Amino acid sequence: MSAQGNDLGLPGIVHVLPTPEALAEAAASWLARESEESRAEHGYFAIALTGGSTPKGLYRRLTEPPYREAVAWATWMVFFGDERAVPPDDPQSNYHMAHEALLSHVPIPPERIHRMEAERPDLEEAAREYAALLADTLSKAPGGAPRLHCVLLGLGENGHVASLFPGTPALEAQRRWTVPGRADYAPFERLTVTFPVINAAQSVVLLVSGAAKGPALRGVVEGTVPAARVHPAGGVLIWFLDQAAADAMRAAP
């Protein structure tokens, strides 16, 4: 059971869950419904996955009953919001985590899973090719950006989403859909979708757990962190927070 967290001042729809496990359950239930609605309307469900420990809990929950059997996995089209410049079998890889927690356990056709090849030496070329893949595969939003049905995001302690870190050029990309990013911790080199792609999505879902995220959530409200730039132009923004994150946000100066 989720509680509305509108008193937090965050934009969009806010659900506060008592534990990380309850957060994973609520997000899995929402995602199952959303994917079915997209399948019924469009014939497929295009989603961008993210890395991080909170999304990992969601992915694992999706591999269990009832979702493992109930979701029309064959209609999913999987992309990634960002990737680290490591091989796909590296434990630090977002693809590796998603594969181990979710993709290897559900029957999504391999040709419908599109990882970012961030291990390539030329990240600019890899970014251009992934941007072209998005543009050629997906429909276009009114502003011209490729439109995903759902973008999943975590929230960094410094307020970053995807690999859009504070003070980096990637924040300002307007007509590019994928660019190299630069983190402030290793592995530093990244690929990331840009805010035009995130904000063109039908749904953007932020998954946030733990007291350490309180200041970043406060930064969203105050407009001082990259995540404050998440404003879906023709879609909906949904937050799934655990109680620890919500309480820490309320306590943050």
N, C-alpha and C positions, 0 to 999 in steps of 0.2 A: 504494500500500500504506500503510495507516494503522497507527500503533502506539497501543496503549492507553496512556492517560495517567493511570491511576488513582492514581499516586504524587503527582499534583498536589493531591489533596485536594478537587477540585471535586465537587459533587453530580452524580449521574447518570452517563451513559455518555460517556467522553471519548475522542476520536480525535485524535491528533497527526499532522499531515502535514508533509512536508519543506518544501513551498513553498505560496504562495497558489494556484498553478495546480493542485497536487495536492489542496489543500483543496476547490477548486471541483469537481474531478472526483469526489472522494469524496462530497461533499454532493449533487451531481447524481445520482449512482448511487443513493444512499439515497432521494432524493426521488422518483425514477422508480419505485422499488419501493413506496414508501409510497403514492403516488398510485394505483398499480395495485391495491394491496390495498384501499384505500378505495373505489375504483370497483367492485371485485368485491363488497365487503360492503355498501356503501351506495348505489351507483349514481352517486356523485359524489364529488369531492374538494374540500373547503373549506379554503382556505389563506389566511393573512394574510401579505402580503409586507412587507418592510422596506426602508429605504433604506441607503445607505452603500456604500463602495467594495468591501468584501469580498462582500456579497450581489450586487453588480453583476457580479463575476466568475462567481458561480454562475449568474446569469440568462443571461449570455452563453454559458456552457457548455451550458445547456439548449437553446439555439437551434441547436446543432451536432449532427452525427451522433454516437451513434445516437439521442439523445434527441428531436431535432426530429421524427423519424418514428415513434419507438417509443411515446412518451407519448400517452395518450388525452386530448388537450388539450380536446376538446369536453365532457368531463365535469368539468373544473375549474370551481370557483366561487371567484373571486378577491376578497379583501378586503385592507385595509391596516391595519397595526398603528398607524401614526401618519402625520401629514402636517403640513407646514409651511404657515403662513398666506400662501401665494402662489398665483397662478394655476396651473392644471395644465400650462401650457406654459412655466413658469419653470424654468430649469435647476436651481434649488434644490428643486423639487418632487420628493417621493418617487415620486409617480405618473409624472411625466415621465421620471425615470430608469428606472423599471420598464418603461414603455412603450417607450422607446428601446432598452433592452437585451434585453427579453424579449417583452412583450405584442404588439408590432407584428410579430413574427416567427413567432408560433405561432397556430394556428387556434382560440383560445378565443372563443366567441361574445361579442360586445360586451356583450350584456345580462347576462352572467355576470361582468362585471368591475365592481366596486363601489368607486369611489374615494371618499375623504373630501373633502368640499367645504370645505376649510379656508380658501379664499379669501373665503368669505362674511363679511359684517360682523358677524353675530351668531354667534359661535362656540358659545355655549351652545345655541342652537337647532340648529345644525349637529351638535353632539354628541348631542343628544337624538334627532335623526332618524337618525343613523348607529347609535346604540344600538338604536333600534326596528327598523332594518333587520336588524341581527344577530339580535335576539330573534325576529323574525318569520320569518327565513329558515332559521335553524339549529335543530337539536335542543338540548335543555337538558341541562346537566350536573346531577349530583345537588344541587349547591348553588344551582341556578337560573340560572346564567350560560349564555349561548349557547356551544355547544361546537364549536370549529373542529377539523378533523382535524390541522392543522399550523399552528403560529405560528413564522415565521422572525424571528429577532432578531439585530441586531448588538450590539456592546458599545462604549459610549463610553469615552473615557479617564477620565471621572469616574465610571464604573460605571453610567451610565444605560442603560436599555433602552426601546425604543419612544421616546415622549417623556415618560418618567417620570424626571424629573430630581431630584437630591438636594435635599431641603428644600422641595419643592413640595406643595401640597394634593393634587395628582393621585395621589400615592403612597398616600393614605389612603382613596380611594374604595372602598366596599365593595358598594354596591347599584346602582352606575351602571356601565354597560359601556363608555361612551365619554365623555370629559370634555375640556375645554380643558386644555392643558399649557403650561408656561412653561420655555423653554430658558435656559441661561446664555450663549448666543451667538446671534447673528442667523442667521436670522429667529427672533425670540424666541417669538412666538405660535404655538401648535400645537394639533392635535387628537391624542388618543391613546386607545387602548384601555387598560383598567385591569388591575391584577393579577388580579382575579377572572376576567376573560376569558382572560388568558394562562394562568393556572393551571387553567382548565377544559379546556384543549386536550388532545387525544389525544396529540400530540407537540409539544414545544417544542424548537426547534433554534437554538442560538447559534453564529454564525459569527464567528470572531475571528482576526485576523491582524495581525502587526507587533509589534515590541518595545515600542511605546508603550502597548500594552494590558496589559503585565505587572502594573503596580500595581493596575489595576481587577480583574484576575483574582484577585490576592491579596486584594483587598477583598471579593470574593465568598466566599472561604473564611473570612475573618474576620467576615463579616456586616456590613460597614460601608458597603456601597454598595447602591443600589436593586436591582441585578441579583441580589443575595443573596435577594431575595424571590421569585424564580422557583422554584416548587416545584409542578409539575403534580400535582393531587390524585388524579386517576385516570388519569394518562398517564405519559409518559416524557420525561425531559430529556436531550438529546443535545448535546454540544459537538463542533465541528470547529475545531481550532486549528492554526495553522501552527507550525513549529518555533521561529520567532523569538518568537512570543507565549509559547509554553510555556517557553522558556529564560529569557525576561525575567521570567515569573512566579516561576520558581525563584530568580532572583537578587534579586527584590524584597524589601525589608526587611519 
